[in-house]
Amino acid sequence: MEFLEKYQAKAGAEGVDPLGYYISPYAYAQVQVLGQAVEATKSLDDGKIADYIRANAFKTVLGDLRFGKGGEWAQPRVLQIQFQNVQGNGVDQFRDTLAPGDPDAGRIYDREGSVSLQRN
């Protein structure tokens, strides 16, 4: 959620997706994985980086990630989003405006490899 808060604070002025739930966390996580692999291998060699990525876990904004031999996620994740009671086309209705820690606050959950955004 910290990542999304920072993203949303800048997104509107940049003219991009104002909420950033769909692509931005995944793009940021990709850069985190690459950065961690470059740091660990002390190299920009594609082969060394690829070997390192296939053999290690990474801490990212999506949680801990690990990849399989073919480069796919070791544990598949599917993005599922469900919005209820949508009225009109205003983007503000999709923002999480409840206080952190509020049990009714919308959050991104990772359950058994699936990522979903839930708003109550």
N, C-alpha and C positions, 0 to 999 in steps of 0.2 A: 504494500500500500504506500510505503514511503516513496518508492519509485514513481508510482502513478500520481501522487500528489505533486511531485516536482515537475513531472511531465505536463500535467494539466495546467500548472501555473504559467507555463511558457507556450503551450500549444496554440492557444487562441491567437496570440500576437503573431505567430509564425504562419497562420493560415492552414494548419494541418488538423488532423482528427483531434477534436477538443477533449475527448475522453481517454483515448489511447488504450482501451481494454484489449483490443484484438491483436495488433501487430507490434506495437512498441515494446512490450515486455519481452517478446520473443527476439526481436532485433537486438535489444540491449543484452539479453542473455547470450546471444551468439557472439557479440563482441567480448563479453566477459570470458567465455570459453576460449576464444582465440587469444585474448590477452594473457590468461593464465597459462596456456600452452606455450606461448612465446617466452614468457618469463621462466617457466620451468625448464625448457629446453635450451634457453639462451641462444635461440636460432630462429631464422626466418625460412629455413629449409622446409618445403611443403611436406616431404616424406617424414621428417622427424616430428613435425607438428602433428601430422595425421596419426602417426604411431602413438604419440603421447595422448592424443584425444581418445583414441580407441581403448587405451589401457588405464585411464584414470577417471575419477569422478571430479565434478566441478561444482563449486558453490556459486549460484546465480540468483537473480531476482525471482526466478521461477522455482527456486529450491535447488536441491542437489540433483545434478544430471550426470548420467553415465551413458556412454554410447557403445553400440555393438560393433562387431568386426566389419560390417558393411557400412558403418557410419550412421545407421539408424539409431533412434533412442533405444537404450536397453529395455526401458519400460515405456511402452507407448503412452502418449498423452493426447487427449482429444479436448478441444475447446468447445464447451457447450455454454450457450448463453440463453437465458429465458427472461424476458421482460413481461410483466403483467400490468394490466390497468394502464396501458399507454394511451395518452390523450394528446392529440395534436402532433406537431413535429418539433417541439422545443427540446433541445438537447439537455437543458437543466434538469428535466425530470429523471434523467438517467444517472445523475451524479449521486454519490454517496454522501448525503448531508447529515447523517446521524453521527453522534459523538463516537470516537474510538472506544471500543469495549462494550458498546451498546449491543445486546444480543440480536437486535433487529437490524443492525447495520449491514449493508451489502458488502460482501467480501469475495475475494477470489479463493476458492478452496481447491486443494489437491487431494483427491480421494482415490487411492488405488490407481494412480497414474493418470487420472482424468483431471483436467483443470476446468472449472466452471465458475462463472460469476453468478452469484445469487443475490437478488435484492428482494427483501420482504416488504 
